[in-house]
Amino acid sequence: MTTENVTVTSVIAVVNVADFTAASEWFGRLLQREADLVPVDGIAEWQLAPAAWLQVAENPERAGRSSVNIGVGDVDGYVARLRASGFEPADVEVIPDVVKFSTLLDPEGNEVVLSQELAS
């Protein structure tokens, strides 16, 4: 069996929500800026890295069941800023030589994990 090589050029993580307006505002506060794109009604997108996007999409049937992991350079600092802004992220956990992370839920129950890779 032959397998072709596939070149991935970008990734879009989708968070499904029922209340698009409230969710867009919440994620805007989380990311400390408004969406970079609102291509159509019910979709807002933030570019998080050159080829990595976070999309909030109005999809009531799947709302509250999404999970997204966002890599950051300083998870402790980000968690401190979020707490100062009224968010309630979990305490930072550490898997030695692998990752530090903190989890929080958006108002609809979608899981957002903030992670920082650790050098081994």
Secondary structure, DSSP 8 states (H G I E B T S, - for coil): ----------EEEEEEES-HHHHHHHHHHHHTS--SB--STTEEEEEEETTEEEEEEE-TTTTT--EEEEE-S-HHHHHHHHHHTT------EEETTTEEEEEEE-TT--EEEEEEE---
